[in-house]
């Protein structure tokens, strides 16, 4: 395997970890709140949620395993925030997929127009 292929495979594997963490509606809502409101405590994240504090904690740990967010203990409370650099890396990966898809559609369009 070439060095480029190894790097691409590593990027895909790294992206898969965060996509798995984001593959839940509750976790996506948590990420949305952290994005919109900044760092929040588990108590604040539980406010208005239709799940328990324990469930929010479980989802936060899944996001932490995916390296999408991180928590820090402040006194008796944990405050969670997004890992912006990590999410920016995922955005770049999605942008590349979008560019590849657009290029493939362009090639298909040319092929269809030449055959038609």
PEQUI-V755029 format. One record per pair of residues at least 12 apart in sequence whose C-alpha atoms are under 10 Angstrom apart, sorted by sequence separation. I is the first residue (numbers start at 1). J is the second residue. If there is no record, write none. Layout:
((I & J) (I & J))
This chain:
((33 & 45) (42 & 54) (45 & 57) (69 & 81) (70 & 82) (43 & 56) (68 & 81) (69 & 82) (70 & 83) (42 & 56) (43 & 57) (68 & 82) (69 & 83) (30 & 45) (42 & 57) (45 & 60) (67 & 82) (68 & 83) (69 & 84) (29 & 45) (30 & 46) (64 & 80) (67 & 83) (68 & 84) (64 & 81) (68 & 85) (69 & 86) (42 & 60) (64 & 82) (68 & 86) (69 & 87) (30 & 49) (63 & 82) (64 & 83) (67 & 86) (68 & 87) (29 & 49) (60 & 80) (66 & 86) (67 & 87) (57 & 78) (60 & 81) (68 & 90) (26 & 49) (26 & 50) (26 & 51) (30 & 56) (26 & 55) (27 & 56) (30 & 59) (31 & 60) (42 & 71) (26 & 56) (30 & 60) (39 & 69) (41 & 71) (27 & 58) (28 & 59) (39 & 70) (40 & 71) (41 & 72) (27 & 59) (31 & 63) (39 & 71) (41 & 73) (26 & 59) (27 & 60) (30 & 63) (39 & 72) (41 & 74) (26 & 60) (43 & 77) (45 & 79) (24 & 59) (27 & 62) (28 & 63) (34 & 69) (42 & 77) (43 & 78) (44 & 79) (45 & 80) (27 & 63) (41 & 77) (42 & 78) (43 & 79) (22 & 59) (31 & 68) (40 & 77) (41 & 78) (42 & 79) (21 & 59) (24 & 62) (31 & 69) (40 & 78) (41 & 79) (42 & 80) (21 & 60) (39 & 78) (40 & 79) (41 & 80) (21 & 61) (22 & 62) (23 & 63) (39 & 79) (40 & 80) (41 & 81) (21 & 62) (22 & 63) (38 & 79) (39 & 80) (40 & 81) (20 & 62) (21 & 63) (38 & 80) (39 & 81) (40 & 82) (20 & 63) (21 & 64) (38 & 81) (39 & 82) (18 & 62) (19 & 63) (21 & 65) (22 & 66) (37 & 81) (38 & 82) (18 & 63) (20 & 65) (21 & 66) (17 & 63) (18 & 64) (20 & 66) (21 & 67) (22 & 68) (34 & 80) (35 & 81) (18 & 65) (19 & 66) (21 & 68) (34 & 81) (35 & 82) (17 & 65) (18 & 66) (33 & 81) (34 & 82) (35 & 83) (17 & 66) (18 & 67) (19 & 68) (33 & 82) (35 & 84) (16 & 66) (17 & 67) (18 & 68) (30 & 80) (31 & 81) (32 & 82) (15 & 66) (17 & 68) (31 & 82) (14 & 66) (30 & 82) (14 & 67) (18 & 86) (18 & 87) (15 & 86) (19 & 90) (14 & 86) (15 & 87) (18 & 90) (15 & 89) (16 & 90) (14 & 89) (15 & 90) (14 & 90) (15 & 91) (11 & 89) (12 & 90) (15 & 93) (11 & 90) (15 & 94) (12 & 93) (11 & 93))
